[in-house]
Amino acid sequence: MTPQEIRHAWLARDEIAVFDLRDEHPFASGHPLFAAQLPPHRIAVEIKPRVPRRTTPIVVYDNGEGLVEGAITQLTALGYTNVSALDGGLTAWKAAGYELFQDVNSYSKAFGELVEVRRHTPSLAASDLQALIDEKADIAILDARRFDEYATMNIPTSTSVPGGELVLRARTAAPDPDTVIIVNCAGRTRSIIGTQSLINAGIPNRVLALRNGTIGWTLAGQTLDKGQTRRIAEIAPAQREAARGEARDVAYRAGVRRIDAPALARLAAETDRTLYRFDVRTPEEHAAGHPTSFVGAPGGQLVQETDHFAPVRGARIVLADDIGPRADMTASWLAQMGWDVLVLDGGFEGPLDTGPTALPPRGPEGRYKRPYEGTDNAAAAMQAYLDWEYGLVDQLARDGTHGFVVI
């Protein structure tokens, strides 16, 4: 398949999965916008959940490393019947004049930057937040990352509220509408999306993103806490109901549709369309009981790592949540990112499957060292990462394939 044919498929929103076969580090040095990373040694482990329909068009490429032929052999042996090579590999993509995007989860991050530009998402600098902490101002700092990231290092006095949980739990974290809510992540995307989620939902509090997250905090010479475990476990019924109504309204404005279990069964029976089913609740809730065939994908991470969870661009996505707000808010963002996304009403009434459904973790080999993880990152690498993110909106415009819409 030529670069032009892939670009046409993305513009037409045809189903296609484009896989970069290189290790994560070279993948992060440059790849097409909607390409996903899948090294050959992970094909047998990852391909079925990531590409559940075996007739889905799959395109694989490398940058001259000689990985393509073996990958096609593997995929064909696993029953995939529509596998192609990118004609000319990454060199041909560059020769065609098409954009290469750096880092991982690039299009989710680019979308976050577009949201900030279009909605003027409010933020404050690390030094300003430190001043508020020092004066014991009426603030609530909510960390929108995964809990394990929060426990590794966090802004002092902050509480872990992963992004998909924010609208559900913000009123519990800040019941007084005069309390200012600050949302942070490690860099920019999850704090922008988290802040804008609360604004979109109409939370009465003033909400701000911590500009540049823990990276900005570190570059300002301020100290992070480590090993904290603050979380919000219980939610009052009234707060839950308020969140349910607010999130449903946001999903409606984003064009999200709703289906019941019989309608879902009909979608699942269709053989010419890929269907992803994600349970967007917390990992603990998912493991305790989830509808059959639904994969655990906490809402904030699904928006942040969409290329990993759903590499088939043009597929259909159905989200489940026994309370509602997490599916509705996640769906609202996926719809703005160009996905055909629906929310399942119900689905938790009958027998449920138990246990985790996450893919077996990858090892350290070939992994890209993210400048926003851990506590030993070089200042130059963190600043370069921020500079890259600032340029993503212009790069999206040059690329021209994204189809994102910001409500």
Secondary structure, 3 states (H helix, E strand, C coil): CCHHHHHHHHHHCCCEEEEECCCHHHHHCCECCCCEECCHHHHHHHHHHHCCCCCCCEEEECCCCCCHHHHHHHHHHCCCCCEEECCCHHHHHHHCCCCCECCCCHHHHHHHHHHHHHHCCCEECHHHHHHHHHCCCCEEEEECCCHHHHHHCECCCCEECCHHHHHHHHHHHCCCCCCEEEEECCCCHHHHHHHHHHHHCCCCCCEEEECCHHHHHHHCCCCCECCCCCECCCCCHHHHHHHHHHHHHHHHHCCCEEECHHHHHHHHHCCCCCEEEEECCCHHHHHHCECCCCEECCHHHHHHCHHHHCCEECCEEEEECCCCHHHHHHHHHHHHCCCEEEEECCCCCCCCECCCCCCCCCCCCCCCCCCCCCCCCCHHHHHHHHHHHHCHHHHHHHHCCCCCCCC
